[in-house]
Amino acid sequence: MEGRVALVTGAARGQGRAHAVRLAADGADVVVLDVCKPVSDTVTYPMPTPDDLAETVRLVEATGRKALSGEVDIRDLDAQQQLVADAMEQFGRLDIVVANAGILSWGRIWEMSAEQWDTVIEVNLNGTWRTIKAAVPAMIEAGNGGSIVIVSSSAGLKATPGNAHYSASKHGLVALTNALALEAGEFGIRVNSIHPYSIDTPMVEKEAMMEIFTKYPAFLHSFAPMPFKPVAHDGKPGLQEFMTPEEVADVVAWLAGDGSATISGSQIAVDRGTMKY
């Protein structure tokens, strides 16, 4: 990644922070952005703060790389375009985009409010399109090709009950990924989506999940356990049911780098085999 520049959305904590720090550790300078404030009362878990984003910057800089940060809502196209312009002025190029920002809430389809549905679609799908619209022209202008990694979800490959708006938004990201791979390929830009399952981040509200599974027990069958468990140090099967953000960052770093140069328009399941149930 030496000499390259990456942009990571939703970078204040969780997966986004892990991606930013991993890319920096591999040699990239990193542009990090996050909303750093509540987006809707329908999202019940705490949103990241300016201090969280500052900690990501600190961790990136601790690797010896440079960081440019912005408290930006990905629904705000103008703000994203300005941050990309600032990045081009400071670094002169943009090579990697990790479109990671997203939100989640729970409820049955016909019981959701319009605000609950619209907020998830507007952030996860429309906001990601705005990230692409802001970043791709700069990547083309820089003329170095590059890699775009769109963070979807296992729910973007298989419908899950209790979060249909989230699943719809993440399925939409697959279409966005595949169309963009075709359209941007002539400029040497690869585009792939990743589909994580059960990552240990603040977005995964275990209490909220248990509440909806208690109310609707049949939903639980759509959330399979991971068939593959890493071997623990004592030689016994691991018990970890949630993956760490850093494990997902390993996949992002591979897709961002030259080792995946033949991969574009692909959907990569990061789920330890769960999608095979």
Secondary structure as GFF3:
##gff-version 3
##sequence-region A 1 277
A	DSSP	beta_strand	5	9	.	.	.	ID=ss1
A	DSSP	alpha_helix	14	25	.	.	.	ID=ss2
A	DSSP	beta_strand	29	34	.	.	.	ID=ss3
A	DSSP	alpha_helix	50	62	.	.	.	ID=ss4
A	DSSP	beta_strand	67	71	.	.	.	ID=ss5
A	DSSP	alpha_helix	77	91	.	.	.	ID=ss6
A	DSSP	beta_strand	96	99	.	.	.	ID=ss7
A	DSSP	three_ten_helix	109	111	.	.	.	ID=ss8
A	DSSP	alpha_helix	114	120	.	.	.	ID=ss9
A	DSSP	pi_helix	121	126	.	.	.	ID=ss10
A	DSSP	alpha_helix	127	142	.	.	.	ID=ss11
A	DSSP	beta_strand	146	151	.	.	.	ID=ss12
A	DSSP	three_ten_helix	154	156	.	.	.	ID=ss13
A	DSSP	alpha_helix	164	184	.	.	.	ID=ss14
A	DSSP	three_ten_helix	185	187	.	.	.	ID=ss15
A	DSSP	beta_strand	189	196	.	.	.	ID=ss16
A	DSSP	alpha_helix	206	215	.	.	.	ID=ss17
A	DSSP	three_ten_helix	217	222	.	.	.	ID=ss18
A	DSSP	alpha_helix	245	256	.	.	.	ID=ss19
A	DSSP	three_ten_helix	258	260	.	.	.	ID=ss20
A	DSSP	beta_strand	267	270	.	.	.	ID=ss21
A	DSSP	three_ten_helix	274	276	.	.	.	ID=ss22
###
